[in-house]
């Protein structure tokens, strides 16, 4: 579907997307401050976000020129790949976001010490990018995915067993293999 002009842009879909994301963002930003669903504002933001999301999905599926073409998710491999990337991204982000807070608030690390303890994540990502880039043409992608899932599983298991007596060295290998 080729667009012929700016008039073909789905402005209604864009507006619904903006309403959905803006209300979701306000809800997430102000939720803790306003006691989550104890606040009428947060409840209204959640209702507006849910309604905006549903309206956005319906609009994008029925319009001829959607701003986000959701029909491409009919391809099963593409859809499954996107769901897996969403899950992996969420798990990696959760680990990277929560571990420094754990170190600073409960282990009393300084911000610099927590940052230094998190450097294996960056080293692992940098190294993995180089290695996978070089071997991806020679090894099946399924094998690479299986290896990465096993390493991430090990990392999650090891980080799931930490407590307040954890030594910085015990965070190194799970952090290095998480990426």
Protein Blocks (a to p, Z undefined) as FASTA:
>chain_A
ZZfbfklpcfklmmmmmmmmmmmmmmmmmmmmnopalpfklmmmmmmmmmmmmmmmmmmm
mpmbdfbdfklmmpmklmmmmmmmmmmmmmmmmmmmmmmmmmmmmnopafklmmmmmmmm
mmmmmmmmmmmmmmmmmpcfklmmmmmmmmmmmmmmmmmmgcfkbcfklmmmmmmmmZZ
